[in-house]
Amino acid sequence: MILKAEKLSREFIRESRGTNRFIAVKETDLTVEGGIFTVIMGRSGSGKSTLLNMLGGLLEPTSGKVSYDSVDIYGLSDGELSRLRNGSVGFIPQGQTALHSLSVIENILMPYTLFREDITEAEKYAEELMERLDIAELKNEMPSALSGGELRRMAIARAVIRKPGIIFADEPTGDLDDENTETVFGFLRDSARAGAAVIAVTHENTASKYADRVLRMTAGELQG
Amino acid sequence: MSIFKSLPFRNIAGKPVRSFVLVLLTALLSLTVMGGSLIVSSLRKGLDSLEARLGADVMVVPYEQATKTKIEDIVLQGSTGYFYMDKTFMDKVAEREGIGEISPQFYLASASSSCCSIPVQIIGFDPETDFTISPWIKRSYGKELGKLDVVVGNDLNAFVGDTLTFYGQECHVAAKLDKTGTSYDTTVFANADTIKALIQSSLDLKMNNFSDIDPDKVVSCILINAGEGYSADEVVNDINLHVKKVKAIKTKEMITGISDSLSGVSEVIGILIAAVWILGVVILLLAFTMSVNERKKEFAVLRVMGASRRKLAAIVLQEALITGIIGGIAGVLLGLLIVLPFNSVIEETLKLPFLLPGAGGIAVYSAAALIAAAAAGAAASGISAFRISRIDTGLILRGEN
């Protein structure tokens, strides 16, 4: 899958900062192809997460467009875009994002069950993912019993359960120790090797040693 | 059921306190609708039943009694009492213009009785001319009542075959009437021969306030149906103008007092229901808004996974509907548990005729209360469902919304 962003920008209205207009992302062009692990680095508030959300179809840009395999995703209806996100996009949001009323395995399988009933095939793959991410023993635990690192690995397994063509990761190692950080970046690199286009935004320098391509974001500007 | 489809149920189970409060609120709404409508409808049914049981347009009573006692209390509200006038008034009234049907009634209040904890009103009627009581007594007891045979009201603790003693006379319970929801449920009925015998016994025992009467020469009141082409008003006016020492009363006027009380009670119940509903729906609205606000990130995560706006709204609505149905059922059951076993207490407290609807009617009120509670929950969550369907996932994930 090829992701293409053209003249993508986003403005916010923020009176608290003393000005009405705040440009989080200045006009940006970006192309990401399958099999490539792209890391976008930058300081907090540089616009990385905003860019990622726009690329992932979660935040409508002020201007410009985002296309997956030439399909303008913001030209789609909400139902169509939701289906596309469910089938082709794996998104690992910042922070803890577990659904607390569901067990670990149910959290992981949730994207799969949004549009279908039969989960036999996905259940096998979920178990395989949990093995790879070292959370197999926690299968039936509730999220409240998991540590931060385990929750993050669960979120990663959930993001890739549909074998998406594009994976977005927003600060995937934000609150993790070194060992968990290595596990997460290693997994993302393997996913890229398996053919997915992987984009991670992070301020973690370790990420660069796993990435095929490292971009920097400074004050809303993406620099190659 | 898929994991996604089970999510509303899991969310409800996962937040027991929040869910309990929502269920409690909807139960309260359903209880007010169920209890309120059941009470109002029972009162209306009681009034209808009373109207049907009275069955006469005009009642003629001794003038002195009409000014001294509230005749309505004796006739309609179950107070015990008795009064007599000379039988000749019956002939004088019968001669008047516009009289269709005419029949006497005889009253006696028992001093004590083995059957009841409350003093019992005994009403005697003349089977030859009666047109008010006989028809519905015949429905419960197919034969004519013999001497010292009595028919008892539904609320009295006496059954067919029992013997009741009134003023030393042993009376045989020939039938027990169906529930009417009126004072007739605590009344004993007898034919003219029986009541004359009982009046005589009360006189012999010196337990009758009217010591110098001859039971064969007195009646308590005269019931009249206006003849064709005459109105009850015309008959009343004519009797009051031409027959001295009696007072004719239009029976509808006697019921008017009860009808007014019923309207007052219905109005109070209506206001209470409205107040509880306004308060309940506002609290539900706040509860859903707070609940959805605190779960914004959860909904944003679902959106990230590919849930459409419609699916998010459906989750909120389903949760509201489920708690609404559970609460609705709880409220209906609670309403039935309060109104059914305590209907006689309600009747006594309100002092109005009270007749519960049949099983079909109760089922209709239950269904209406259940639907109303579930709909209130769904409506109160509607705004939250709409808001959650409009969330800006990107901003919520960034912690800015």
Interface residues (C-beta under 8 A of the other chain):
Chain A: S49 T50 N53 M54 G56 L58 L59 D78 G79 S82 R83 L84 R85 N86 G87 V89 F91 P93 Q94 G95 T97 L99 H100 S101 L102 E106 L109 M110 P111 T113 L114 F115 R116 E117 I119 R158 D170
Chain B: S2 I3 F4 K5 L7 R10 N11 A13 G14 K15 K297 E298 A300 V301 L302 R303 V304 M305 G306 A307 S308 R309 R310 K311 D392 T393 G394 L395 L397 R398 G399
